[in-house]
Amino acid sequence: MKNILILDDNRDILDALSVGLRMVLKDCTILTSLNGAKGEDILKTTPIDLILTDLSMPIINRYRFIEHVKKNYPFVPVCVMTGKCSPDVIERLQSMGVGRWIEKPFQFEQLAQLISEELKLERRPST
């Protein structure tokens, strides 16, 4: 089982993504958070295989959560969903090591495909 952590400050979006992804990605456990602080708490206690986060959230906002993840959990891929995918946002995400993003509103099938592809990539060094 793979663990996916989804962060979004909109409860309706979070619930819809959680239900939909559970139906499509049957080999995944979906964990959710309404803010980056709770997301950080989940990361401390649960091994996460992929993070899907909105950029606009309360408490720990925008890029700060991604910076925390990249510093403390470098092998956990971060995918971003945002309402504004400007060239500046894309450049900033790429400079932080984020390889995948999706602009809202998006088709659910596109998101599920993005997550499936990202989970197939090997990131951990071989032992």
Helices and strands as residue ranges (DSSP letters): E 2-7, H 11-24, E 28-33, H 36-45, E 50-54, H 63-72, E 78-82, H 87-95, E 100-103, H 108-120
